Structures are given as structure tokens and as C-alpha cells.
Amino acid sequence: MRSNVRDALQPVLQEALQGHEEADWMLRVITTGLDRDPVDAASDAEAVLALLDARCSRIAAGTIAFNGSAFPEARAALADPGFSYWAKSALQETAGMGADQARASWAAVCRVLQVNCQLAFEEVRSAPHTA
């Protein structure tokens, strides 16, 4: 049944990767995210996106430098034992990207993982129930 979800996800994945310089990195992150529990992956992706939003806001406000993950929110997340290894890894990998580029790329990753979560939920909901 899970292959139906992957098939339905293909157009979303193709759209997400289109036009991104870092499509190889994005595909790797998405692939590892798809191997995880869909709810956990989507939640972690949203948490990383919130951090990248904070990074862009701090840059716009002039409170941190353009590149790097060394802003308070990122340091706290990286030190948090509850923040998944997958999310920490992804956040660290965005450090070398420009803030807007990292945020746009990650928003696309997040969208794929959110759709995956929705599709998985629909698949479970539509499955015949046995007692």
C-alpha cells in the first residue's frame, strides 16, 4: 500500500525540486524523510522551517550575519536532545546556504513531507478495518 503513496507523491516531488540549485541535497533529505514516520518527518520539517524563518527575520533585522546557523534559535535546537538527529543534520547542512535560498529550499522539502503525511493518513483512513 505504501507504494501508492509514493506514486501519488511524485508530482509534488518533481515540482519541489524544479529550479533549485541544490536539488540533489533536497532529494537526499526528502528521501531520508520519507523513510521516517510521516508525522514525525512533517513535524521535524516544520520545526526546521520555523528556524529558517527566524534566521531570515534576524538577518533582515540586522541581528545576525547573512550565513551560518549560529543564531540563538539554531543553537538551542542543536543542543535540544528532543530535536531529532534528522532535523539537526538538515539544519546544519543549510548553514552554508544563503538564508533566502535555504528557506526556499526547505519550504519545498517541508511541502513534500507534509503532503506525504496527508497521503499516508488518507491511506490509513481508507483501508478496510478488521476486527
C-alpha positions as a LaTeX table, in Angstrom:
\begin{tabular}{lrrr}
\hline
Residue & $x$ (\AA) & $y$ (\AA) & $z$ (\AA) \\
\hline
Met1 & 0.00 & 0.00 & 0.00 \\
Arg2 & 2.80 & 2.45 & 0.81 \\
Ser3 & 3.91 & 2.44 & $-2.86$ \\
Asn4 & 0.57 & 4.09 & $-3.74$ \\
Val5 & 1.55 & 6.99 & $-1.52$ \\
Arg6 & 4.96 & 7.24 & $-3.17$ \\
Asp7 & 3.37 & 7.19 & $-6.62$ \\
Ala8 & 0.91 & 9.94 & $-5.64$ \\
Leu9 & 3.79 & 11.97 & $-4.21$ \\
Gln10 & 5.84 & 12.01 & $-7.45$ \\
Pro11 & 4.26 & 15.16 & $-8.98$ \\
Val12 & 4.72 & 17.05 & $-5.69$ \\
Leu13 & 8.33 & 15.89 & $-5.50$ \\
Gln14 & 9.08 & 16.94 & $-9.08$ \\
Glu15 & 7.53 & 20.35 & $-8.50$ \\
Ala16 & 9.51 & 20.81 & $-5.28$ \\
Leu17 & 12.86 & 20.04 & $-6.93$ \\
Gln18 & 12.26 & 22.10 & $-10.06$ \\
Gly19 & 14.53 & 25.11 & $-10.38$ \\
His20 & 16.52 & 24.55 & $-7.17$ \\
Glu21 & 20.31 & 24.56 & $-7.45$ \\
Glu22 & 20.53 & 22.22 & $-4.50$ \\
Ala23 & 18.09 & 19.62 & $-5.91$ \\
Asp24 & 20.50 & 16.75 & $-5.13$ \\
Trp25 & 20.69 & 17.78 & $-1.46$ \\
Met26 & 16.92 & 18.27 & $-1.34$ \\
Leu27 & 16.26 & 14.85 & $-2.86$ \\
Arg28 & 18.55 & 13.20 & $-0.31$ \\
Val29 & 16.85 & 14.99 & 2.59 \\
Ile30 & 13.38 & 14.20 & 1.23 \\
Thr31 & 14.29 & 10.54 & 0.65 \\
Thr32 & 15.54 & 10.11 & 4.20 \\
Gly33 & 12.47 & 11.98 & 5.45 \\
Leu34 & 10.17 & 9.65 & 3.53 \\
Asp35 & 11.79 & 6.67 & 5.26 \\
Arg36 & 10.69 & 8.07 & 8.62 \\
Asp37 & 7.30 & 8.10 & 10.30 \\
Pro38 & 5.28 & 10.58 & 8.17 \\
Val39 & 4.01 & 12.60 & 11.14 \\
Asp40 & 7.46 & 12.85 & 12.74 \\
Ala41 & 9.09 & 13.83 & 9.44 \\
Ala42 & 6.49 & 16.52 & 8.71 \\
Ser43 & 6.71 & 17.90 & 12.27 \\
Asp44 & 10.50 & 18.00 & 12.15 \\
Ala45 & 10.44 & 19.65 & 8.73 \\
Glu46 & 8.08 & 22.33 & 10.05 \\
Ala47 & 10.37 & 22.90 & 13.06 \\
Val48 & 13.39 & 23.40 & 10.77 \\
Leu49 & 11.35 & 25.72 & 8.55 \\
Ala50 & 10.42 & 27.81 & 11.60 \\
Leu51 & 14.12 & 28.07 & 12.48 \\
Leu52 & 15.00 & 29.16 & 8.94 \\
Asp53 & 12.20 & 31.73 & 9.09 \\
Ala54 & 13.74 & 33.04 & 12.32 \\
Arg55 & 17.14 & 33.16 & 10.62 \\
Cys56 & 15.71 & 35.25 & 7.75 \\
Ser57 & 13.99 & 37.58 & 10.23 \\
Arg58 & 17.19 & 38.09 & 12.21 \\
Ile59 & 19.15 & 38.82 & 9.04 \\
Ala60 & 16.52 & 41.32 & 7.92 \\
Ala61 & 16.68 & 42.96 & 11.35 \\
Gly62 & 20.49 & 43.06 & 11.15 \\
Thr63 & 20.98 & 41.00 & 14.31 \\
Ile64 & 22.99 & 38.16 & 12.71 \\
Ala65 & 25.32 & 37.69 & 9.76 \\
Phe66 & 24.00 & 36.52 & 6.38 \\
Asn67 & 25.22 & 32.90 & 6.52 \\
Gly68 & 25.60 & 30.35 & 9.26 \\
Ser69 & 23.48 & 28.51 & 11.76 \\
Ala70 & 24.94 & 30.25 & 14.81 \\
Phe71 & 21.87 & 32.18 & 15.86 \\
Pro72 & 20.19 & 31.59 & 19.24 \\
Glu73 & 17.25 & 29.55 & 17.97 \\
Ala74 & 19.50 & 27.21 & 15.96 \\
Arg75 & 21.96 & 26.78 & 18.83 \\
Ala76 & 19.08 & 25.89 & 21.15 \\
Ala77 & 17.63 & 23.38 & 18.66 \\
Leu78 & 21.00 & 21.75 & 18.04 \\
Ala79 & 21.52 & 21.36 & 21.80 \\
Asp80 & 17.99 & 20.03 & 22.41 \\
Pro81 & 18.01 & 16.24 & 22.86 \\
Gly82 & 14.37 & 16.19 & 21.74 \\
Phe83 & 15.20 & 17.70 & 18.35 \\
Ser84 & 15.71 & 14.74 & 16.01 \\
Tyr85 & 19.08 & 13.86 & 14.52 \\
Trp86 & 17.50 & 14.14 & 11.06 \\
Ala87 & 16.34 & 17.72 & 11.73 \\
Lys88 & 19.67 & 18.70 & 13.32 \\
Ser89 & 21.55 & 17.32 & 10.33 \\
Ala90 & 19.32 & 19.16 & 7.87 \\
Leu91 & 19.62 & 22.42 & 9.80 \\
Gln92 & 23.41 & 22.16 & 9.88 \\
Glu93 & 23.53 & 21.47 & 6.15 \\
Thr94 & 21.67 & 24.72 & 5.43 \\
Ala95 & 24.33 & 26.76 & 7.26 \\
Gly96 & 26.42 & 27.22 & 4.12 \\
Met97 & 23.48 & 28.42 & 2.03 \\
Gly98 & 22.21 & 31.94 & 1.82 \\
Ala99 & 19.29 & 32.44 & 4.19 \\
Asp100 & 16.66 & 33.03 & 1.50 \\
Gln101 & 17.94 & 30.10 & $-0.56$ \\
Ala102 & 17.92 & 27.78 & 2.46 \\
Arg103 & 14.43 & 28.89 & 3.46 \\
Ala104 & 13.02 & 28.44 & $-0.06$ \\
Ser105 & 14.63 & 25.03 & $-0.49$ \\
Trp106 & 13.50 & 23.88 & 2.91 \\
Ala107 & 9.95 & 25.15 & 2.31 \\
Ala108 & 9.83 & 22.86 & $-0.73$ \\
Val109 & 11.18 & 19.92 & 1.32 \\
Cys110 & 8.62 & 20.68 & 4.01 \\
Arg111 & 5.79 & 20.72 & 1.46 \\
Val112 & 6.71 & 17.26 & 0.15 \\
Leu113 & 6.83 & 15.82 & 3.67 \\
Gln114 & 3.52 & 17.47 & 4.61 \\
Val115 & 1.83 & 16.00 & 1.52 \\
Asn116 & 3.38 & 12.61 & 2.33 \\
Cys117 & 1.86 & 12.82 & 5.80 \\
Gln118 & $-1.56$ & 13.72 & 4.37 \\
Leu119 & $-1.41$ & 10.88 & 1.84 \\
Ala120 & $-0.36$ & 8.37 & 4.50 \\
Phe121 & $-3.23$ & 9.50 & 6.72 \\
Glu122 & $-5.71$ & 9.16 & 3.85 \\
Glu123 & $-4.34$ & 5.70 & 3.05 \\
Val124 & $-4.83$ & 4.55 & 6.64 \\
Arg125 & $-8.28$ & 6.10 & 6.82 \\
Ser126 & $-9.43$ & 4.42 & 3.62 \\
Ala127 & $-8.02$ & 0.98 & 4.48 \\
Pro128 & $-10.62$ & $-1.66$ & 5.35 \\
His129 & $-10.93$ & $-2.10$ & 9.09 \\
Thr130 & $-10.79$ & $-5.57$ & 10.51 \\
Ala131 & $-11.86$ & $-6.54$ & 13.98 \\
\hline
\end{tabular}
